[in-house]
Amino acid sequence: MSESKLAGQFFDAAIGLLERVRDEEAAPIAEAGSLIADAVASGNRLFAFGAGHSSLPAQDVVYRAGGLALMNFLAVPGTAGIDVMPATLGSALERVDGLAGAVLDSSPASAGDVLVIISLSGRNALPVEMAMNARAIGLKVIGVTSVAYATGTRSRHVSGTFLKDHCDVVLDSKIAVGDAELTLDGIDAPFAPASTVVTSAIMQAVMAAAAGDLAARGIEPPLLRSGNVDGGHEWNGRVMQEYGDRIFFRH
């Protein structure tokens, strides 16, 4: 079987995007890491939210070996990945006004906590209202989005604004409008989305920056170890006991 040129082109495109993010977003990634380190050091909590496929990078930093034990997934029913039938319902829920406020009101999030909101387009009501409401109650908001959508599309929120307009720190994934890196004669639609690869890398880069920031302050980062290595379960048990009041994915 011959090597697929398209597969190689996708890897090249993804690597190019990762290099752009590394070089162009270094300062905001460090700033986001500092916000998270501030919350850890001051006894506050950490949350991550994303809807549809944007929930995947959010879930990737929750209860993760090598990750911060304090990161919690803020779930909105029907939007956590592709968890409803029909799957199109999840997309419809992202456009429902008022849903974000109801979720925040019933969550443990409070002033001083940090919420990372992931939305590729940043144009739907759910991520926009989530950011607006979170900041209104005193949370720090980190937005991970493609800024290109703010000029290439129209907002679906009544305010006409995008996620990027309501964040303390914005991390630009550099993904082009449409999220498809390849085209080919004979295939009518563009294909090969890279947003999950790039956004997951951004999230892990932020977690790494936060861990380094904490270490620089003389604070041991509350990291989890793999349960598949000797001593991992014991290590994680100690971390979860020490920080149990800030870990909600065990309840």
PyRosetta script that sets phi, psi and omega in degrees:
from pyrosetta import init, pose_from_sequence

init()
pose = pose_from_sequence("MSESKLAGQFFDAAIGLLERVRDEEAAPIAEAGSLIADAVASGNRLFAFGAGHSSLPAQDVVYRAGGLALMNFLAVPGTAGIDVMPATLGSALERVDGLAGAVLDSSPASAGDVLVIISLSGRNALPVEMAMNARAIGLKVIGVTSVAYATGTRSRHVSGTFLKDHCDVVLDSKIAVGDAELTLDGIDAPFAPASTVVTSAIMQAVMAAAAGDLAARGIEPPLLRSGNVDGGHEWNGRVMQEYGDRIFFRH")
pose.set_psi(1, 129.1)
pose.set_omega(1, -177.3)
pose.set_phi(2, -77.2)
pose.set_psi(2, 155.1)
pose.set_omega(2, 178.5)
pose.set_phi(3, -65.0)
pose.set_psi(3, 138.2)
pose.set_omega(3, -179.8)
pose.set_phi(4, -82.5)
pose.set_psi(4, 118.6)
pose.set_omega(4, 176.8)
pose.set_phi(5, -65.8)
pose.set_psi(5, -34.6)
pose.set_omega(5, 180.0)
pose.set_phi(6, -66.4)
pose.set_psi(6, -39.7)
pose.set_omega(6, 177.5)
pose.set_phi(7, -60.5)
pose.set_psi(7, -45.0)
pose.set_omega(7, 178.3)
pose.set_phi(8, -63.6)
pose.set_psi(8, -37.7)
pose.set_omega(8, 179.1)
pose.set_phi(9, -65.7)
pose.set_psi(9, -36.0)
pose.set_omega(9, 177.0)
pose.set_phi(10, -65.3)
pose.set_psi(10, -45.7)
pose.set_omega(10, 177.7)
pose.set_phi(11, -58.0)
pose.set_psi(11, -43.1)
pose.set_omega(11, 179.1)
pose.set_phi(12, -61.2)
pose.set_psi(12, -42.0)
pose.set_omega(12, 179.7)
pose.set_phi(13, -64.8)
pose.set_psi(13, -44.1)
pose.set_omega(13, 179.9)
pose.set_phi(14, -64.6)
pose.set_psi(14, -42.8)
pose.set_omega(14, 178.5)
pose.set_phi(15, -62.5)
pose.set_psi(15, -41.1)
pose.set_omega(15, 178.1)
pose.set_phi(16, -61.3)
pose.set_psi(16, -41.5)
pose.set_omega(16, 177.4)
pose.set_phi(17, -65.4)
pose.set_psi(17, -42.7)
pose.set_omega(17, 178.4)
pose.set_phi(18, -61.5)
pose.set_psi(18, -40.0)
pose.set_omega(18, 178.5)
pose.set_phi(19, -66.2)
pose.set_psi(19, -39.5)
pose.set_omega(19, 177.1)
pose.set_phi(20, -62.3)
pose.set_psi(20, -46.6)
pose.set_omega(20, 179.9)
pose.set_phi(21, -62.4)
pose.set_psi(21, -44.0)
pose.set_omega(21, 178.6)
pose.set_phi(22, -56.2)
pose.set_psi(22, -45.4)
pose.set_omega(22, -173.5)
pose.set_phi(23, -82.0)
pose.set_psi(23, -36.6)
pose.set_omega(23, -172.2)
pose.set_phi(24, -95.3)
pose.set_psi(24, -20.7)
pose.set_omega(24, -176.8)
pose.set_phi(25, -111.4)
pose.set_psi(25, 15.1)
pose.set_omega(25, -176.8)
pose.set_phi(26, -58.7)
pose.set_psi(26, -43.8)
pose.set_omega(26, -177.5)
pose.set_phi(27, -66.8)
pose.set_psi(27, -50.2)
pose.set_omega(27, 178.3)
pose.set_phi(28, -65.9)
pose.set_psi(28, -30.7)
pose.set_omega(28, 175.5)
pose.set_phi(29, -64.2)
pose.set_psi(29, -42.4)
pose.set_omega(29, 176.9)
pose.set_phi(30, -63.9)
pose.set_psi(30, -39.6)
pose.set_omega(30, 178.9)
pose.set_phi(31, -64.4)
pose.set_psi(31, -41.7)
pose.set_omega(31, 177.7)
pose.set_phi(32, -63.5)
pose.set_psi(32, -41.6)
pose.set_omega(32, 176.7)
pose.set_phi(33, -59.6)
pose.set_psi(33, -38.6)
pose.set_omega(33, 179.0)
pose.set_phi(34, -67.3)
pose.set_psi(34, -38.2)
pose.set_omega(34, 177.1)
pose.set_phi(35, -62.0)
pose.set_psi(35, -41.8)
pose.set_omega(35, 179.2)
pose.set_phi(36, -67.4)
pose.set_psi(36, -42.2)
pose.set_omega(36, 177.8)
pose.set_phi(37, -62.1)
pose.set_psi(37, -39.7)
pose.set_omega(37, 176.7)
pose.set_phi(38, -57.5)
pose.set_psi(38, -44.9)
pose.set_omega(38, -178.5)
pose.set_phi(39, -65.2)
pose.set_psi(39, -42.6)
pose.set_omega(39, 178.7)
pose.set_phi(40, -62.2)
pose.set_psi(40, -46.2)
pose.set_omega(40, -175.9)
pose.set_phi(41, -67.3)
pose.set_psi(41, -29.7)
pose.set_omega(41, -175.5)
pose.set_phi(42, -95.9)
pose.set_psi(42, 4.4)
pose.set_omega(42, 176.5)
pose.set_phi(43, 86.8)
pose.set_psi(43, 14.1)
pose.set_omega(43, 179.1)
pose.set_phi(44, -91.4)
pose.set_psi(44, -179.1)
pose.set_omega(44, -172.8)
pose.set_phi(45, -112.7)
pose.set_psi(45, 162.5)
pose.set_omega(45, -178.4)
pose.set_phi(46, -123.5)
pose.set_psi(46, 136.6)
pose.set_omega(46, 179.0)
pose.set_phi(47, -136.5)
pose.set_psi(47, 150.9)
pose.set_omega(47, 174.7)
pose.set_phi(48, -132.4)
pose.set_psi(48, 140.4)
pose.set_omega(48, -179.4)
pose.set_phi(49, -137.8)
pose.set_psi(49, 141.4)
pose.set_omega(49, 170.8)
pose.set_phi(50, -159.7)
pose.set_psi(50, 151.2)
pose.set_omega(50, 179.6)
pose.set_phi(51, -113.2)
pose.set_psi(51, 148.6)
pose.set_omega(51, -179.6)
pose.set_phi(52, 61.9)
pose.set_psi(52, -136.1)
pose.set_omega(52, 179.4)
pose.set_phi(53, -68.3)
pose.set_psi(53, -20.5)
pose.set_omega(53, 176.3)
pose.set_phi(54, -70.6)
pose.set_psi(54, -12.5)
pose.set_omega(54, 176.1)
pose.set_phi(55, -75.5)
pose.set_psi(55, -20.9)
pose.set_omega(55, -175.6)
pose.set_phi(56, -63.7)
pose.set_psi(56, -47.9)
pose.set_omega(56, 176.3)
pose.set_phi(57, -65.2)
pose.set_psi(57, -29.0)
pose.set_omega(57, 176.9)
pose.set_phi(58, -67.6)
pose.set_psi(58, -45.1)
pose.set_omega(58, 179.5)
pose.set_phi(59, -68.3)
pose.set_psi(59, -25.4)
pose.set_omega(59, -176.2)
pose.set_phi(60, -65.6)
pose.set_psi(60, -20.2)
pose.set_omega(60, -179.2)
pose.set_phi(61, -104.0)
pose.set_psi(61, 8.1)
pose.set_omega(61, -179.3)
pose.set_phi(62, -105.0)
pose.set_psi(62, 131.3)
pose.set_omega(62, -179.6)
pose.set_phi(63, 48.9)
pose.set_psi(63, 55.9)
pose.set_omega(63, -172.8)
pose.set_phi(64, -121.4)
pose.set_psi(64, 128.3)
pose.set_omega(64, 174.6)
pose.set_phi(65, -56.5)
pose.set_psi(65, 129.9)
pose.set_omega(65, -176.9)
pose.set_phi(66, 85.4)
pose.set_psi(66, 0.5)
pose.set_omega(66, -178.1)
pose.set_phi(67, -110.9)
pose.set_psi(67, 171.9)
pose.set_omega(67, 179.5)
pose.set_phi(68, -74.5)
pose.set_psi(68, 127.0)
pose.set_omega(68, -178.4)
pose.set_phi(69, -65.2)
pose.set_psi(69, -21.5)
pose.set_omega(69, -174.2)
pose.set_phi(70, -84.0)
pose.set_psi(70, -5.5)
pose.set_omega(70, -178.7)
pose.set_phi(71, -78.0)
pose.set_psi(71, 123.0)
pose.set_omega(71, -177.9)
pose.set_phi(72, -115.6)
pose.set_psi(72, 144.0)
pose.set_omega(72, 177.1)
pose.set_phi(73, -86.7)
pose.set_psi(73, 123.6)
pose.set_omega(73, 176.8)
pose.set_phi(74, -91.1)
pose.set_psi(74, 102.7)
pose.set_omega(74, -171.8)
pose.set_phi(75, -90.8)
pose.set_psi(75, 134.8)
pose.set_omega(75, 170.4)
pose.set_phi(76, -111.0)
pose.set_psi(76, 116.6)
pose.set_omega(76, -175.5)
pose.set_phi(77, -51.3)
pose.set_psi(77, 131.4)
pose.set_omega(77, 177.7)
pose.set_phi(78, 89.1)
pose.set_psi(78, -4.5)
pose.set_omega(78, -177.1)
pose.set_phi(79, -122.9)
pose.set_psi(79, -1.4)
pose.set_omega(79, -176.6)
pose.set_phi(80, -81.5)
pose.set_psi(80, 84.3)
pose.set_omega(80, -175.8)
pose.set_phi(81, 79.3)
pose.set_psi(81, -148.3)
pose.set_omega(81, 179.1)
pose.set_phi(82, -105.6)
pose.set_psi(82, 71.7)
pose.set_omega(82, -170.4)
pose.set_phi(83, -111.7)
pose.set_psi(83, 12.0)
pose.set_omega(83, 176.3)
pose.set_phi(84, -128.0)
pose.set_psi(84, 158.7)
pose.set_omega(84, 175.3)
pose.set_phi(85, -123.2)
pose.set_psi(85, 129.2)
pose.set_omega(85, -2.7)
pose.set_phi(86, -72.6)
pose.set_psi(86, 156.6)
pose.set_omega(86, -177.5)
pose.set_phi(87, -60.9)
pose.set_psi(87, -27.3)
pose.set_omega(87, 180.0)
pose.set_phi(88, -64.7)
pose.set_psi(88, -20.7)
pose.set_omega(88, 177.9)
pose.set_phi(89, -61.9)
pose.set_psi(89, -36.7)
pose.set_omega(89, 178.7)
pose.set_phi(90, -59.2)
pose.set_psi(90, -41.5)
pose.set_omega(90, 177.8)
pose.set_phi(91, -64.8)
pose.set_psi(91, -38.7)
pose.set_omega(91, 179.4)
pose.set_phi(92, -65.0)
pose.set_psi(92, -37.6)
pose.set_omega(92, -179.4)
pose.set_phi(93, -64.5)
pose.set_psi(93, -28.5)
pose.set_omega(93, 178.4)
pose.set_phi(94, -65.0)
pose.set_psi(94, -17.4)
pose.set_omega(94, -177.9)
pose.set_phi(95, -102.1)
pose.set_psi(95, 7.6)
pose.set_omega(95, -177.9)
pose.set_phi(96, -84.9)
pose.set_psi(96, 121.2)
pose.set_omega(96, 177.1)
pose.set_phi(97, -70.3)
pose.set_psi(97, 142.0)
pose.set_omega(97, 174.1)
pose.set_phi(98, 89.5)
pose.set_psi(98, -14.3)
pose.set_omega(98, -177.4)
pose.set_phi(99, -66.0)
pose.set_psi(99, -40.9)
pose.set_omega(99, -178.6)
pose.set_phi(100, -61.9)
pose.set_psi(100, -43.0)
pose.set_omega(100, -179.7)
pose.set_phi(101, -63.2)
pose.set_psi(101, -40.5)
pose.set_omega(101, 179.2)
pose.set_phi(102, -63.8)
pose.set_psi(102, -39.6)
pose.set_omega(102, 179.6)
pose.set_phi(103, -66.7)
pose.set_psi(103, -46.2)
pose.set_omega(103, -179.6)
pose.set_phi(104, -62.7)
pose.set_psi(104, -40.6)
pose.set_omega(104, -178.9)
pose.set_phi(105, -62.3)
pose.set_psi(105, -29.5)
pose.set_omega(105, -178.0)
pose.set_phi(106, -98.9)
pose.set_psi(106, 4.1)
pose.set_omega(106, -179.6)
pose.set_phi(107, -95.6)
pose.set_psi(107, 167.1)
pose.set_omega(107, 176.8)
pose.set_phi(108, -82.1)
pose.set_psi(108, 1.3)
pose.set_omega(108, -177.3)
pose.set_phi(109, -65.9)
pose.set_psi(109, 138.5)
pose.set_omega(109, -179.5)
pose.set_phi(110, -149.4)
pose.set_psi(110, 176.5)
pose.set_omega(110, -175.3)
pose.set_phi(111, -53.0)
pose.set_psi(111, 135.7)
pose.set_omega(111, -179.9)
pose.set_phi(112, 95.5)
pose.set_psi(112, -16.4)
pose.set_omega(112, 177.8)
pose.set_phi(113, -76.5)
pose.set_psi(113, 166.5)
pose.set_omega(113, 178.1)
pose.set_phi(114, -116.2)
pose.set_psi(114, 134.2)
pose.set_omega(114, 176.5)
pose.set_phi(115, -123.0)
pose.set_psi(115, 121.2)
pose.set_omega(115, 173.5)
pose.set_phi(116, -94.2)
pose.set_psi(116, 122.4)
pose.set_omega(116, 179.6)
pose.set_phi(117, -112.0)
pose.set_psi(117, 123.2)
pose.set_omega(117, -179.4)
pose.set_phi(118, -109.8)
pose.set_psi(118, 123.9)
pose.set_omega(118, 174.5)
pose.set_phi(119, -153.3)
pose.set_psi(119, 117.2)
pose.set_omega(119, -176.9)
pose.set_phi(120, -57.4)
pose.set_psi(120, -52.4)
pose.set_omega(120, -178.1)
pose.set_phi(121, -84.2)
pose.set_psi(121, -31.5)
pose.set_omega(121, -177.9)
pose.set_phi(122, 65.2)
pose.set_psi(122, 17.9)
pose.set_omega(122, -172.3)
pose.set_phi(123, -105.0)
pose.set_psi(123, -15.8)
pose.set_omega(123, -175.3)
pose.set_phi(124, -82.6)
pose.set_psi(124, 159.5)
pose.set_omega(124, -176.6)
pose.set_phi(125, -60.1)
pose.set_psi(125, -39.9)
pose.set_omega(125, -173.1)
pose.set_phi(126, -60.4)
pose.set_psi(126, -55.5)
pose.set_omega(126, 179.5)
pose.set_phi(127, -67.5)
pose.set_psi(127, -34.2)
pose.set_omega(127, 179.4)
pose.set_phi(128, -64.8)
pose.set_psi(128, -48.7)
pose.set_omega(128, -179.6)
pose.set_phi(129, -68.9)
pose.set_psi(129, -32.7)
pose.set_omega(129, 177.1)
pose.set_phi(130, -60.6)
pose.set_psi(130, -44.3)
pose.set_omega(130, 179.3)
pose.set_phi(131, -67.5)
pose.set_psi(131, -45.0)
pose.set_omega(131, -179.0)
pose.set_phi(132, -60.9)
pose.set_psi(132, -47.9)
pose.set_omega(132, -178.1)
pose.set_phi(133, -68.9)
pose.set_psi(133, -36.8)
pose.set_omega(133, 179.4)
pose.set_phi(134, -62.6)
pose.set_psi(134, -45.7)
pose.set_omega(134, 179.5)
pose.set_phi(135, -66.7)
pose.set_psi(135, -33.2)
pose.set_omega(135, 179.9)
pose.set_phi(136, -63.4)
pose.set_psi(136, -30.0)
pose.set_omega(136, 179.5)
pose.set_phi(137, -98.5)
pose.set_psi(137, 9.9)
pose.set_omega(137, 171.0)
pose.set_phi(138, 97.2)
pose.set_psi(138, 12.0)
pose.set_omega(138, 175.9)
pose.set_phi(139, -81.8)
pose.set_psi(139, 152.6)
pose.set_omega(139, 168.2)
pose.set_phi(140, -88.2)
pose.set_psi(140, 135.2)
pose.set_omega(140, -174.7)
pose.set_phi(141, -118.4)
pose.set_psi(141, 126.0)
pose.set_omega(141, 172.9)
pose.set_phi(142, -108.7)
pose.set_psi(142, 122.2)
pose.set_omega(142, 179.6)
pose.set_phi(143, -105.0)
pose.set_psi(143, 131.8)
pose.set_omega(143, 175.2)
pose.set_phi(144, -115.4)
pose.set_psi(144, 113.3)
pose.set_omega(144, -170.2)
pose.set_phi(145, -156.4)
pose.set_psi(145, 171.9)
pose.set_omega(145, 171.6)
pose.set_phi(146, -100.2)
pose.set_psi(146, 111.4)
pose.set_omega(146, -177.3)
pose.set_phi(147, -63.8)
pose.set_psi(147, -23.8)
pose.set_omega(147, -179.7)
pose.set_phi(148, -57.5)
pose.set_psi(148, -30.7)
pose.set_omega(148, -178.7)
pose.set_phi(149, -65.8)
pose.set_psi(149, -26.2)
pose.set_omega(149, -178.1)
pose.set_phi(150, -69.6)
pose.set_psi(150, -21.4)
pose.set_omega(150, 175.7)
pose.set_phi(151, -107.5)
pose.set_psi(151, -21.0)
pose.set_omega(151, -177.0)
pose.set_phi(152, -96.4)
pose.set_psi(152, -8.2)
pose.set_omega(152, 179.4)
pose.set_phi(153, -141.2)
pose.set_psi(153, 173.7)
pose.set_omega(153, 174.9)
pose.set_phi(154, -104.0)
pose.set_psi(154, 144.5)
pose.set_omega(154, 176.1)
pose.set_phi(155, -64.7)
pose.set_psi(155, 145.5)
pose.set_omega(155, 174.2)
pose.set_phi(156, -99.2)
pose.set_psi(156, 4.9)
pose.set_omega(156, 178.5)
pose.set_phi(157, -94.0)
pose.set_psi(157, 147.0)
pose.set_omega(157, -176.1)
pose.set_phi(158, -57.9)
pose.set_psi(158, -25.9)
pose.set_omega(158, -179.0)
pose.set_phi(159, -76.1)
pose.set_psi(159, -16.7)
pose.set_omega(159, -175.6)
pose.set_phi(160, 78.0)
pose.set_psi(160, 8.6)
pose.set_omega(160, -177.6)
pose.set_phi(161, -101.6)
pose.set_psi(161, 170.6)
pose.set_omega(161, -179.8)
pose.set_phi(162, -117.7)
pose.set_psi(162, 167.9)
pose.set_omega(162, 176.7)
pose.set_phi(163, -51.1)
pose.set_psi(163, -43.1)
pose.set_omega(163, -175.4)
pose.set_phi(164, -59.7)
pose.set_psi(164, -20.1)
pose.set_omega(164, -177.5)
pose.set_phi(165, -82.6)
pose.set_psi(165, -3.3)
pose.set_omega(165, -174.1)
pose.set_phi(166, -132.0)
pose.set_psi(166, 34.3)
pose.set_omega(166, -176.2)
pose.set_phi(167, -122.6)
pose.set_psi(167, 151.0)
pose.set_omega(167, 171.8)
pose.set_phi(168, -78.0)
pose.set_psi(168, -33.1)
pose.set_omega(168, 176.0)
pose.set_phi(169, -137.9)
pose.set_psi(169, 135.3)
pose.set_omega(169, 176.9)
pose.set_phi(170, -115.9)
pose.set_psi(170, 128.7)
pose.set_omega(170, 176.2)
pose.set_phi(171, -111.4)
pose.set_psi(171, 117.4)
pose.set_omega(171, -175.0)
pose.set_phi(172, -92.5)
pose.set_psi(172, 119.1)
pose.set_omega(172, -178.0)
pose.set_phi(173, -78.4)
pose.set_psi(173, -10.5)
pose.set_omega(173, 177.7)
pose.set_phi(174, 69.0)
pose.set_psi(174, 9.1)
pose.set_omega(174, -179.2)
pose.set_phi(175, -71.2)
pose.set_psi(175, 134.0)
pose.set_omega(175, 179.2)
pose.set_phi(176, -71.7)
pose.set_psi(176, 153.3)
pose.set_omega(176, 177.3)
pose.set_phi(177, -56.9)
pose.set_psi(177, 128.3)
pose.set_omega(177, -178.2)
pose.set_phi(178, 104.8)
pose.set_psi(178, -20.3)
pose.set_omega(178, 174.4)
pose.set_phi(179, 49.8)
pose.set_psi(179, 56.3)
pose.set_omega(179, 174.6)
pose.set_phi(180, -147.7)
pose.set_psi(180, 124.5)
pose.set_omega(180, -170.6)
pose.set_phi(181, -92.6)
pose.set_psi(181, -16.8)
pose.set_omega(181, -172.0)
pose.set_phi(182, -124.5)
pose.set_psi(182, 150.5)
pose.set_omega(182, 170.6)
pose.set_phi(183, -135.5)
pose.set_psi(183, 159.2)
pose.set_omega(183, 179.7)
pose.set_phi(184, -156.7)
pose.set_psi(184, 136.5)
pose.set_omega(184, 174.2)
pose.set_phi(185, -56.8)
pose.set_psi(185, 132.1)
pose.set_omega(185, -178.4)
pose.set_phi(186, 98.1)
pose.set_psi(186, -11.4)
pose.set_omega(186, 175.3)
pose.set_phi(187, -117.7)
pose.set_psi(187, 117.2)
pose.set_omega(187, -171.1)
pose.set_phi(188, -71.5)
pose.set_psi(188, -32.4)
pose.set_omega(188, -176.4)
pose.set_phi(189, -104.1)
pose.set_psi(189, 144.2)
pose.set_omega(189, 170.7)
pose.set_phi(190, -64.3)
pose.set_psi(190, 156.7)
pose.set_omega(190, -174.5)
pose.set_phi(191, -148.7)
pose.set_psi(191, 176.8)
pose.set_omega(191, 179.4)
pose.set_phi(192, 71.7)
pose.set_psi(192, 73.6)
pose.set_omega(192, 177.7)
pose.set_phi(193, -71.9)
pose.set_psi(193, 144.7)
pose.set_omega(193, -178.1)
pose.set_phi(194, -119.9)
pose.set_psi(194, 4.0)
pose.set_omega(194, -173.4)
pose.set_phi(195, -63.6)
pose.set_psi(195, -38.1)
pose.set_omega(195, -178.4)
pose.set_phi(196, -66.8)
pose.set_psi(196, -42.1)
pose.set_omega(196, 178.0)
pose.set_phi(197, -59.3)
pose.set_psi(197, -50.1)
pose.set_omega(197, -174.5)
pose.set_phi(198, -70.3)
pose.set_psi(198, -45.0)
pose.set_omega(198, -177.3)
pose.set_phi(199, -67.3)
pose.set_psi(199, -37.8)
pose.set_omega(199, 175.8)
pose.set_phi(200, -62.0)
pose.set_psi(200, -39.5)
pose.set_omega(200, 177.9)
pose.set_phi(201, -65.1)
pose.set_psi(201, -39.5)
pose.set_omega(201, 177.4)
pose.set_phi(202, -60.7)
pose.set_psi(202, -45.1)
pose.set_omega(202, -178.9)
pose.set_phi(203, -61.2)
pose.set_psi(203, -44.2)
pose.set_omega(203, 179.5)
pose.set_phi(204, -67.4)
pose.set_psi(204, -34.0)
pose.set_omega(204, 176.8)
pose.set_phi(205, -64.6)
pose.set_psi(205, -40.0)
pose.set_omega(205, 177.9)
pose.set_phi(206, -64.9)
pose.set_psi(206, -42.1)
pose.set_omega(206, 178.5)
pose.set_phi(207, -62.9)
pose.set_psi(207, -39.3)
pose.set_omega(207, 177.7)
pose.set_phi(208, -64.4)
pose.set_psi(208, -42.3)
pose.set_omega(208, 178.7)
pose.set_phi(209, -63.0)
pose.set_psi(209, -40.3)
pose.set_omega(209, 179.1)
pose.set_phi(210, -64.4)
pose.set_psi(210, -42.9)
pose.set_omega(210, 179.1)
pose.set_phi(211, -61.6)
pose.set_psi(211, -43.3)
pose.set_omega(211, 178.9)
pose.set_phi(212, -65.1)
pose.set_psi(212, -39.0)
pose.set_omega(212, 178.8)
pose.set_phi(213, -63.2)
pose.set_psi(213, -44.2)
pose.set_omega(213, 178.5)
pose.set_phi(214, -62.2)
pose.set_psi(214, -44.5)
pose.set_omega(214, 179.5)
pose.set_phi(215, -60.7)
pose.set_psi(215, -38.7)
pose.set_omega(215, 178.9)
pose.set_phi(216, -64.4)
pose.set_psi(216, -24.7)
pose.set_omega(216, 177.4)
pose.set_phi(217, -88.2)
pose.set_psi(217, -1.1)
pose.set_omega(217, -177.5)
pose.set_phi(218, 82.0)
pose.set_psi(218, 20.4)
pose.set_omega(218, 179.9)
pose.set_phi(219, -109.1)
pose.set_psi(219, 127.9)
pose.set_omega(219, 177.2)
pose.set_phi(220, -70.7)
pose.set_psi(220, 118.7)
pose.set_omega(220, 179.6)
pose.set_phi(221, -63.9)
pose.set_psi(221, 134.9)
pose.set_omega(221, 179.6)
pose.set_phi(222, -77.1)
pose.set_psi(222, 78.0)
pose.set_omega(222, -176.2)
pose.set_phi(223, -95.9)
pose.set_psi(223, 149.1)
pose.set_omega(223, 174.1)
pose.set_phi(224, -94.7)
pose.set_psi(224, 150.0)
pose.set_omega(224, 174.0)
pose.set_phi(225, -106.7)
pose.set_psi(225, 161.1)
pose.set_omega(225, 177.0)
pose.set_phi(226, -65.9)
pose.set_psi(226, 135.2)
pose.set_omega(226, 175.3)
pose.set_phi(227, -74.8)
pose.set_psi(227, -5.0)
pose.set_omega(227, -179.9)
pose.set_phi(228, -98.2)
pose.set_psi(228, 11.8)
pose.set_omega(228, 172.0)
pose.set_phi(229, -118.4)
pose.set_psi(229, 151.0)
pose.set_omega(229, -178.7)
pose.set_phi(230, -57.8)
pose.set_psi(230, 132.5)
pose.set_omega(230, 178.2)
pose.set_phi(231, 85.8)
pose.set_psi(231, -4.8)
pose.set_omega(231, -177.1)
pose.set_phi(232, -63.7)
pose.set_psi(232, -44.9)
pose.set_omega(232, -178.8)
pose.set_phi(233, -64.1)
pose.set_psi(233, -40.0)
pose.set_omega(233, 179.6)
pose.set_phi(234, -64.9)
pose.set_psi(234, -43.2)
pose.set_omega(234, 178.5)
pose.set_phi(235, -59.2)
pose.set_psi(235, -50.1)
pose.set_omega(235, -176.9)
pose.set_phi(236, -64.8)
pose.set_psi(236, -34.7)
pose.set_omega(236, 177.4)
pose.set_phi(237, -61.8)
pose.set_psi(237, -41.2)
pose.set_omega(237, 178.6)
pose.set_phi(238, -65.5)
pose.set_psi(238, -42.9)
pose.set_omega(238, -179.6)
pose.set_phi(239, -63.7)
pose.set_psi(239, -44.3)
pose.set_omega(239, -177.4)
pose.set_phi(240, -69.5)
pose.set_psi(240, -30.1)
pose.set_omega(240, 176.2)
pose.set_phi(241, -70.6)
pose.set_psi(241, -42.1)
pose.set_omega(241, -178.7)
pose.set_phi(242, -66.9)
pose.set_psi(242, -37.2)
pose.set_omega(242, -174.8)
pose.set_phi(243, -112.9)
pose.set_psi(243, 20.9)
pose.set_omega(243, -173.6)
pose.set_phi(244, -56.4)
pose.set_psi(244, -30.7)
pose.set_omega(244, -178.1)
pose.set_phi(245, -73.7)
pose.set_psi(245, -7.4)
pose.set_omega(245, -180.0)
pose.set_phi(246, -117.9)
pose.set_psi(246, 7.4)
pose.set_omega(246, -179.9)
pose.set_phi(247, -114.4)
pose.set_psi(247, 117.8)
pose.set_omega(247, -172.9)
pose.set_phi(248, -110.2)
pose.set_psi(248, -7.8)
pose.set_omega(248, -178.1)
pose.set_phi(249, -79.8)
pose.set_psi(249, 0.8)
pose.set_omega(249, 177.1)
pose.set_phi(250, -95.1)
pose.set_psi(250, -11.8)
pose.set_omega(250, -172.9)
pose.set_phi(251, -83.8)
pose.dump_pdb("model.pdb")
